[in-house]
């Protein structure tokens, strides 16, 4: 099962992101092709690194006018490298998956990327086990 915790970049949600990073197996870092690496991106990278949680990058808004996907991957990969995230485009192991939510472009590829990362980590679940819930904030 895949669960996404999407929080606004506002500082008020920092504690929720911190708790989420400690409870997850894989972090999907969403970076907009139009904005690049932002302060909340850096915060999320630092949380992932501190918790030793691997990252898959979802490069969003690649459907916006003037966005060339290959150029965006190269640009974002360079920005991420500054913070210790080495993408496949730069010879590293972090996958970058271009997505466009309105058209669902790349969402299947993102799902595959998450599954591949999970397989590399040998993540397995017992389908007969009882479910577990965690309340991050109420």
Order of alpha helices (4+ residues) and beta strands (2+ residues): alpha-beta-alpha-beta-alpha-beta-alpha
